[in-house]
């Protein structure tokens, strides 16, 4: 496992590296965008696995925790504020490998899909 996946946060350059490593089968993680649907539709990081809007957090949080508690999950949003809040909730509820994408999509220089 990449040492980057052992950190509490990754920056945009590190996330790009991790996505390339995941494509090559070297690491495994789930990339979750916690922005709203309209933000996601406007542009999202290529490689996002799930869209889980924070406005609907109460409706998806428990099922997500149950399914992904033992997985490595990287949360991303626009600036890392919402993803940081989501990360903290999951860390406090036993998801030991919850990682925040520091800087968010506004600092991401990799491929963006629309």
WOQUI-V461338 format. One record per backbone hydrogen bond with DSSP energy under -0.5 kcal/mol. NH is the residue of the N-H (numbers start at 1). CO is the residue of the C=O. Records with the same first field share a line. If there is no record, write none. Layout:
BEGIN
NH: CO, CO
END
This chain:
BEGIN
5: 2
6: 3
7: 4
10: 100
15: 11
16: 12
17: 13
18: 14
19: 15
20: 16
21: 17
22: 18
23: 19
24: 20
25: 22
26: 21
27: 21
30: 72
32: 30, 74
33: 50
34: 32, 76
39: 36
40: 36
41: 37
42: 38
43: 39, 40
44: 113
46: 111
48: 45
49: 31
50: 31
52: 33, 50
54: 34
56: 53
57: 54
59: 56
60: 56, 57
61: 57
64: 60
65: 61
66: 62
67: 63
68: 64
69: 65
71: 68
73: 71, 97
74: 30
75: 73, 99
76: 32
84: 80
85: 81
86: 82
87: 83
88: 84
89: 85
90: 86
91: 87
92: 88
93: 89, 90
94: 91
95: 90
96: 94
98: 95
99: 73, 97
100: 8
101: 75
102: 10, 100
103: 79
104: 101
105: 77
106: 78
107: 104
108: 105
113: 44
END
